[in-house]
Amino acid sequence: MGRGKRERRRAAEHGPSAVTTPAPTPGPRPHRWAGLLVIGVVGAVLAIATGVWWWLAGAPLQGPPRPAARYVGQPVCGQCHQQAEQGWRGSHHELAMQPPAKHALWNMSSCTPSRPSL
């Protein structure tokens, strides 16, 4: 920091040893830690308030419970999804829903088609 007018004049008249600087006081400065503590507490309160607001804002609205979803079958689905049903008819996906034919069974131990016993 700069010196005041009196200190500069005294140093010019008597030399630099005439101006004494006060010795620093030993020990911690409690007001410094108090300021950091206040900043920490305010930050923690803001973080908690923001978390509570976020949690409450994202909470789903309570309504009547819905029944569990279940498969209702191709005829019921086809009533609303006619275009999708037309694409599905005759495709490999439709055939995959059928039970396997006897001649299409595979021997799973050797991964080869098994011969039907006639």
Secondary structure, 3 states (H helix, E strand, C coil): CCCCHHHHHHHHHHCHHHCCCCCCCCCCCHHHHHHHHHHHHHHHHHHHHHHHHHHHHCCCCCCCCCCCCCCCCHHHHHHHCHHHHHHHCCCHHHHHCCCCCHHHCEECCCCEECCCCC
